[in-house]
Amino acid sequence: MKTHTKSKPDFYQQITNQIIEALESGVKPWVCPWNKTEQSGIPSNASTGALYNGMNIMLLWMSATMQGFSSSSWMTFKQAKEKGGQVRKGEKGTHIFFYNMIEKKEKGSDEIERYAMLKTYTVFNLDQIDGLPDSMRSHVVTASETSTICSLEHVEHFLNATGASIVYNGQRAFYRPSTDEIVIPDMSRFSSTEDLYATTLHELTHWTGHKTRLERKNNNVFGSKDYAFEELIAELGSVFLMADLGIVGEVQHESYIANWLTALKDDKRYIFKAASQASKAHQFLRDLVGHHNADKAA
């Protein structure tokens, strides 16, 4: 069975150009624009409750940052109408995408060809829609500013439930594949709780790439293209996890931005590939924690 991929190159290039423009102006498109909310910081569809994933997370975050939206929930024009709402006149939607698999049987042959067709559609933030029930709107809670390092119970539970070996020692953070351990400096070395967990979740994303888990085969020689790509995966995985766990903070590895800009300009699918891998890592960890909680409850 042959598998072919059909896509719209202009869409990839358009989004990549937006990412490049944002990075060159000092804006990180992968930073969640909302403070802690009652729901996950991961964008969701207000009609179905489903969380968006991969590159769509960043497209919606970027749109919210640029337009100042306060809600993390989105819906199509049709969905808004079905819920009794109305998109305000003049509002511009945000384009996101999905892949629709199509099967075609060749004439005179039993061979089936499968095509991955890229489909784009438009969603609107709840801030752009009038007439929706108040119950559909997320309440935004501003996180208080603090420099105190503290342990967040729900985050510690998440980390423990993954089964990852985390050692608090030394002066730098890294994942050591040879011993399958994550090494994090002592908590007192961090400037904030958010920095502590941003770093830990970054290394936890690296941990998912081990050969016994998602087996990301990269040449992790410092300074190599593969090394920079793995760092982008970990960067995005960290912010997806931070948003999911309601942590407001900065990602840690700005030194790679120049490498990423070069790669983005050379490959319009670079950010899409990284977002896909980061989303797989995010979902892998969610599944691990879910299985752990289910076994514990049994």
RABELWO-V371970 format. One line per field, one symbol per residue. ss: DSSP state (H for helix, E for strand, C for the rest). phi: phi as a letter, one per 40 degrees, with the letter a starting at -180 (. if undefined). psi: psi as a letter, one per 30 degrees, with the letter a starting at -180 (. if undefined). A space follows every 10 residues. Layout:
# RABELWO-V371970
ss->???
phi->???
psi->???
This chain:
# RABELWO-V371970
ss->CEEEEECCHH HHHHHHHHHH HHHHCCCCCC CCCCCCECCC CCCEECCCCC ECCCHHHHHH HHHHHHHCCC CCEEECHHHH HHCCCEECCC CCCEEEEEEE EEEEECCCCC CEEEEEEEEE EEEEEHHHEE CCCHHHCCCE CCCCCCCCCC CCHHHHHHHH HHCCEEEECC CCCEEECCCC EEEECCHHHC CCHHHHHHHH HHHHHHHCCC CCCCCCCCCC CCCCHHHHHH HHHHHHHHHH HHHHHCCCCC CCCHHHHHHH HHHHHHCCCH HHHHHHHHHH HHHHHHHHHH HHHHHHHC
phi->.cbbbbabdc cdcccccccc cccccgbccc cccbcdbcbc ccdbccccgc ccbfccdccc ccccccbgcc ccbbacdccc cccgbacccg cbcbcbaabb cbbbcccgac cbbbbcccbb abbbccccbc gccdcccccc bccccabcca ccdccccccc ccgccbbcag bababbccbf bbbbdddccc cacccdcccc cccccddccd ccbcfccbcc cdgccccccc ccdcccdccc cccccgbbac cbbcccdccc ccccccacbd cccccccccc cdcdcccdcc cccccccc
psi->kkklkkljee eeeeeeeeee eeefggkjfg kkfklklfak fkklkfeffk kllbfeeeee eeeeeefhkf kgkllleeee efgglkkkkf kklkkallkj kkkkkkkglf kkkkkjkkkk lklklffgkl glkfffkkkk jkkkkkgkkl kjefeeeeee ffgkjkkjla flklkjeefh kkkklkeffl fleeeefeee feeeeeeffl ffcfijjkjh kkfleeeeee eeeeeeeeee eeeeghkjlk lfhfffeeee eeeeffjfge eeeeeeeeee eeeeeeeeee eeeeeef.
